[in-house]
Amino acid sequence: MDRRNFLKTGSVATVGTYFAGSVKTHLMAAPEAEPGKPIAASDNIQVALIGAGGQGQSDTKIAASIPGVKVVAVADCYNGCLDHAKELWGNDILATRDYNEILARKDVDAVVIGTPDHWHMQAAVDSLNAGKDVYCEKPMIHVYSDGPKIIDTWRKTNRIMQIGSQRVSSIVYLKAKELLAAGAIGKLNMVTVWYDRNSAQGAWQYTVPYDANTETCDWPRWLGTAPKIPFNGEHFFQWRKWKAYGSGVAGDLFVHLFSGVHLITDSKGPTRAQSTGGLRFWKDGRDVPDVMMSLYDYAPGFNLSVRTNFVDGGSESEGFVFTGSEGSMTIAGDTVSVARVPREKGPGVRVELYSLPIQKRMLEIYHEKYPITYPTGPIMEGEEKYVAPKGYSDHYHHIKNWTDAIRSREPVVEDPVFGFRAAGAALLSNVSYDSGKPAHWDPEGMRLI
Ligand SMILES: NC(=O)c1ccc[n+]([C@@H]2O[C@H](COP(=O)([O-])OP(=O)(O)OC[C@H]3O[C@@H](n4cnc5c(N)ncnc54)[C@H](O)[C@@H]3O)[C@@H](O)[C@H]2O)c1
């Protein structure tokens, strides 16, 4: 397929094309909004939130903005979050520290799980067993054994379950998938990703509320199966810094990348990972590295490199580049762009080391085989860009995909098998980092080798 044709393919429509400098820029259409049809109160999807911190609140605010979705209950281990949930969704919601109270209620159809990672498996399994449909934040697993437990329960209970890597629903990623499949960059051989930060918030130093104590926080419940230690506000509110609750940069950031790569390349996962890194700057008691680099092998014949640097004094940046035999594709924020520099037809000729008569004759011989065409030199075909509309939210579409599936009982875009493959791939970085050796993974069977 030639370049002009691939630009016309695919289901992510464009609504306009313009030039930004020399870059041909296509504005993508937002997915169709649902036609406004009245939904009876009796037809509401009644949603509860388990884990009402940053992401749980964000997910649930979006769910509540979808017609026919009502928030009826919230569970959290900190009073400040429970009180705020009432401010957000009304005094009449059930606000409790014990999510089992929510799961016991027949009028709760579905739950959003926004707890720290070490609670994902138990909260998901309990919710599925209670007959609830589930939206569980990424990474789906905290440890590898969580994967089969969630998948088995999901299959047994036949519930709708979406994992929360919202970029899987992004029109930017879907366009990248179309472009790759249409041959826009030739055969993919490398994926390069980085997440570099240079701030305390970026390195998870979230503010501990002034009133955090054993009265306002349900510390034993929050700890769950994690090792029992005295109350510690940093552990409670900055949990990403400790392996007992999170999974370092791999579980927090790399998992988004793997969700995206698996979607865009139609891949089930890597076969091998090798990691390195260290704790260079944020020596604040954390037990995970603040600099990590990992290399991955994918069976279809590409390699992937990913890094996080929380000590990047140069800049804060994120990048996502797919390199192929005929071009490269970059995802940055709400855009995906393709750049192609066609390879020269001939192999080139090096003559300057030899005497002038030899140089002259060598050039003649070369040009007999590869005649000079004008203009000489590589032709830069330039860059082409696809931009999502202003205000576009993949997060909205990811949650909407889940609530639509709750009504239709059709599959979601990111089920627990997809979620385990993404998280399993991401956490390989930790396995390799901890052992100092390559880590091997069976992407089909979803198990460490
Ligand atoms: N999809 C994304 O882009 C994205 C972004 C941020 C966070 N996340 C994920 O969302 C999850 C939550 O992250 P966060 O930043 O919101 O954390 P957070 O600490 O702000 O919120 C977690 C909340 O869960 C509560 N909690 C803990 N154990 C509980 C239990 N047993 N029952 C009920 N509530 C419990 C805590 O009290 C806390 O308020 C993590 O898994 C994280 O990886 C995803």
The ligand as a Gaussian input file, in Angstrom:
#p B3LYP/6-31G(d) Opt

LIG

0 1
 N       -5.197000       4.931000      34.873000
 C       -4.402000       5.897000      35.280000
 O       -3.959000       6.756000      34.525000
 C       -4.041000       5.960000      36.724000
 C       -3.561000       7.154000      37.295000
 C       -3.282000       7.175000      38.657000
 C       -3.454000       6.042000      39.420000
 N       -3.904000       4.891000      38.839000
 C       -4.083000       3.674000      39.646000
 O       -5.173000       3.883000      40.504000
 C       -4.949000       3.214000      41.740000
 C       -5.078000       4.216000      42.885000
 O       -4.077000       5.194000      42.760000
 P       -4.264000       6.625000      43.476000
 O       -3.194000       7.487000      43.012000
 O       -5.669000       7.075000      43.292000
 O       -4.022000       6.227000      45.005000
 P       -4.569000       6.963000      46.290000
 O       -3.676000       6.608000      47.400000
 O       -4.815000       8.409000      45.985000
 O       -6.015000       6.304000      46.514000
 C       -6.179000       4.991000      46.945000
 C       -7.335000       4.973000      47.948000
 O       -7.682000       3.613000      48.220000
 C       -8.084000       3.560000      49.584000
 N       -8.016000       2.165000      50.030000
 C       -6.926000       1.422000      50.326000
 N       -7.285000       0.177000      50.709000
 C       -8.638000       0.141000      50.635000
 C       -9.602000      -0.851000      50.935000
 N       -9.260000      -2.069000      51.355000
 N      -10.908000      -0.555000      50.785000
 C      -11.292000       0.678000      50.385000
 N      -10.422000       1.675000      50.093000
 C       -9.105000       1.406000      50.225000
 C       -7.142000       4.496000      50.301000
 O       -7.678000       4.919000      51.518000
 C       -6.981000       5.617000      49.270000
 O       -7.814000       6.723000      49.529000
 C       -3.571000       2.587000      41.640000
 O       -3.684000       1.237000      41.311000
 C       -2.904000       3.360000      40.526000
 O       -1.936000       2.593000      39.828000
 C       -4.196000       4.844000      37.529000

